[in-house]
Amino acid sequence: MKENGYKNLMRLFEESAPAKKKIEEVDFKCLSFKIGKTGMTLKERGNSADYADKYKWITQLYESSNPDDVSRMEAHLINTYIHWTRCDNEKDGAASIYDQMAEDATKYYVYIVWR
């Protein structure tokens, strides 16, 4: 059991490398950013009431058909960047892991919005 958990953790770290690169590129050029997850299309999520007025851009960081993988990736990324000056996330990854996403989605995304 421990070995399987270790393999899953290593897979998460490996798969998060491209997302981390994108976040660090955004951080360099933005006023602020926020990391999130959704079962909606990125266009729909970016145009939603809670983002449309504050954030101008949205970029995909990670995609999966498995909502649990998306939740773990979002939690990992939030925990990595929550203390960065420009990060607008207020709750840590553990607090957001059980946030709901659309149950009928075929694709789930971790994204970054920024201004």
Summary of the structure (lengths in Angstrom):
residues: 115
radius of gyration: 13.8
end to end distance: 42.7
largest distance: 45.9
contacts: 334
relative contact order: 0.26
helix: 49%
strand: 19%
